[in-house]
């Protein structure tokens, strides 16, 4: 059996034989049918890059940010909580604010949050951050996975409302949700330009192939 090692540059994320892992705070409990691995007296959950864009980005080399055990994360478009649950594994003493607009997805998300006290599910519209302004703390990371044409705008608005001065923003840009008729490469370039013109500096960017087609992860920080 291969050894479990830490991923260099990203605290709380581990790797074994090209599989990403996070420590399971609820031994024996799975979230989405993921594999469980025991090593060195700890139980790990396998982080599937085909079910999580953040896992895909990390496997493809995204670096430049880290989460601490007490970090606060604002997750826009949390869906059923697959990726959010792995972030929850990392920020054990922090909090993950999960914004989800779909009542059907929220029902699944609530099931995940029941056993994870550091996950806060909010049935809200990510394009209206003022509606949950009083419910969310200042964030060390604003993470956006919202498949809408105006995804970059709402990401920027949420960062302006919630991101700490030294915090990071990470968006999963889905080109086909913006315009199905144009080149994804041109769309990525335009969306990156929008982020820069809004006062954010690009730290890193990686494509998500072969796990997700026509997607790019873009990591930003305030340009101060």
C-alpha positions in Angstrom: 0.0 0.0 0.0 1.3 3.5 -0.8 2.0 6.0 1.9 -0.2 9.0 2.7 1.6 12.3 2.2 0.7 15.9 2.6 0.1 17.9 -0.5 2.9 20.5 -0.6 1.6 24.0 -0.3 -2.0 23.1 0.8 -2.5 22.4 4.5 -5.1 19.7 5.4 -5.0 18.0 2.0 -3.2 14.7 1.5 -2.3 12.4 -1.4 -1.8 8.7 -1.9 -1.1 7.2 -5.2 -2.5 10.2 -7.1 -5.7 10.2 -5.0 -6.4 13.3 -2.9 -7.6 12.7 0.7 -8.9 14.7 3.6 -9.1 13.5 7.2 -12.6 12.2 8.1 -13.9 13.9 11.3 -16.7 11.3 11.4 -15.0 7.9 11.1 -17.1 5.4 9.1 -19.4 8.1 7.7 -19.5 8.8 4.0 -21.0 11.8 2.3 -21.3 10.8 -1.4 -20.2 7.2 -1.5 -16.5 8.1 -1.6 -13.9 5.5 -0.7 -12.5 5.4 2.8 -8.8 4.7 3.6 -7.2 4.0 7.0 -3.6 4.9 7.4 -1.5 5.6 10.5 -4.4 5.5 12.9 -6.4 8.0 10.9 -9.4 7.6 8.5 -9.3 9.5 5.2 -11.9 10.3 2.6 -10.9 10.0 -1.0 -11.6 13.4 -2.7 -13.0 12.5 -6.2 -11.8 15.0 -8.9 -14.7 14.0 -11.1 -17.2 15.0 -8.4 -15.3 18.1 -7.1 -13.8 20.9 -9.2 -11.6 22.0 -6.3 -10.1 18.5 -6.2 -9.6 18.6 -10.0 -7.9 22.0 -9.7 -5.5 20.8 -7.0 -4.6 17.7 -8.9 -3.9 19.9 -11.9 -1.5 22.0 -9.9 -3.4 24.9 -8.4 -1.4 26.4 -5.6 -1.0 29.8 -3.9 -3.6 29.5 -1.2 -4.1 27.6 2.0 -6.8 27.0 4.6 -6.1 26.8 8.3 -8.2 24.8 10.9 -9.9 28.0 11.9 -10.5 29.5 8.5 -13.9 30.9 7.4 -15.1 30.0 3.9 -18.0 31.4 1.9 -19.1 28.8 -0.6 -21.3 30.1 -3.5 -23.2 27.3 -5.2 -22.7 24.6 -2.6 -25.1 22.2 -4.3 -25.4 18.9 -2.3 -22.3 19.6 -0.3 -19.7 17.3 -1.9 -16.8 19.8 -2.2 -18.0 21.7 0.9 -17.7 18.6 3.0 -14.0 18.2 2.1 -13.4 21.9 2.9 -15.2 21.2 6.2 -12.7 18.4 6.9 -9.9 20.9 6.6 -11.4 23.9 8.5 -12.3 21.8 11.6 -12.5 24.8 14.0 -13.7 27.2 11.3 -16.9 27.5 9.4 -18.1 26.9 5.8 -21.1 29.1 4.9 -22.9 27.2 2.1 -25.0 29.4 -0.2 -27.4 27.3 -2.3 -30.5 28.6 -4.2 -32.1 25.3 -5.2 -34.5 23.9 -2.6 -33.9 20.3 -3.9 -30.1 20.7 -3.5 -30.6 22.3 -0.1 -32.5 19.2 1.1 -29.4 17.1 0.3 -27.1 19.7 1.7 -28.9 19.7 5.0 -28.4 16.0 5.3 -24.6 16.5 5.0 -24.6 19.4 7.5 -26.4 17.5 10.2 -23.2 15.7 11.2 -20.9 18.6 10.5 -21.3 21.5 12.9 -18.9 23.7 11.1 -21.1 23.8 7.9 -23.9 26.5 7.8 -26.4 26.0 5.0 -28.1 29.1 3.7 -31.0 29.0 1.2 -30.1 32.2 -0.6 -29.4 33.7 -4.1 -25.6 34.2 -4.5 -26.3 37.1 -6.8 -27.8 39.0 -3.9 -25.1 39.0 -1.2 -26.8 41.8 0.8 -29.6 39.4 1.6 -27.3 37.3 3.8 -24.8 40.0 4.8 -25.7 39.7 8.5 -25.5 35.9 8.5 -21.9 35.4 7.2 -18.6 36.3 8.8 -15.7 37.9 7.0 -14.2 35.1 4.9 -10.6 33.9 4.4 -11.8 32.3 1.2 -14.7 33.1 -1.1 -15.2 30.0 -3.4 -17.6 30.3 -6.3 -19.0 27.4 -8.4 -22.1 29.0 -9.9 -23.0 28.1 -13.5 -24.5 31.4 -14.6 -23.6 33.9 -17.3 -22.9 36.5 -14.7 -20.8 34.3 -12.5 -17.8 36.6 -12.4 -19.9 39.6 -11.4 -21.6 37.8 -8.5 -18.2 36.4 -7.4 -16.7 39.9 -7.4 -19.7 41.3 -5.5 -19.5 38.7 -2.8 -15.7 39.2 -2.4 -16.4 43.0 -2.0 -18.9 42.2 0.8 -17.2 39.4 2.6 -13.5 38.8 1.7 -10.9 39.7 4.4 -8.2 42.1 3.3 -5.7 39.3 3.1 -8.1 36.6 1.9 -8.4 34.7 -1.3 -11.1 34.2 -3.9 -11.4 31.1 -6.1 -13.8 30.8 -9.0 -14.5 27.8 -11.2 -15.3 29.5 -14.5 -17.6 27.4 -16.7 -17.2 28.8 -20.3 -20.3 27.1 -21.6 -22.5 28.7 -19.0 -21.4 32.1 -20.3 -21.6 31.6 -24.1 -21.9 28.3 -25.9 -21.0 29.8 -29.3 -17.6 31.3 -28.5 -14.1 29.9 -27.8 -13.7 28.9 -24.1 -10.1 30.3 -24.2 -11.4 33.8 -25.2 -14.1 33.6 -22.5 -11.5 32.7 -19.9 -9.4 35.6 -21.0 -12.3 38.0 -20.8 -13.4 36.8 -17.3 -9.9 37.1 -16.0 -9.8 40.7 -17.4 -13.0 41.5 -15.5 -11.5 40.3 -12.2 -8.4 42.4 -12.8 -10.4 45.5 -13.7 -12.4 45.0 -10.5 -9.2 45.3 -8.3 -8.1 41.7 -8.0 -4.7 40.2 -8.7 -4.5 36.7 -10.4 -2.4 34.3 -8.2 -2.9 31.2 -10.3 -5.1 29.7 -12.9 -5.5 26.1 -14.2 -7.8 24.2 -16.6 -9.8 21.3 -15.2 -9.3 18.8 -18.1 -9.6 15.8 -18.1 -12.0 16.0 -15.1 -14.2 18.9 -16.4 -14.5 20.2 -19.9 -14.3 23.9 -20.7 -13.7 24.9 -17.1 -10.9 27.0 -15.5 -10.1 27.6 -11.9 -8.9 31.1 -11.2 -7.3 32.1 -7.8 -7.3 35.8 -6.9 -6.4 38.2 -4.1 -7.1 41.9 -3.6 -4.7 44.0 -5.5 -3.5 46.3 -2.7 
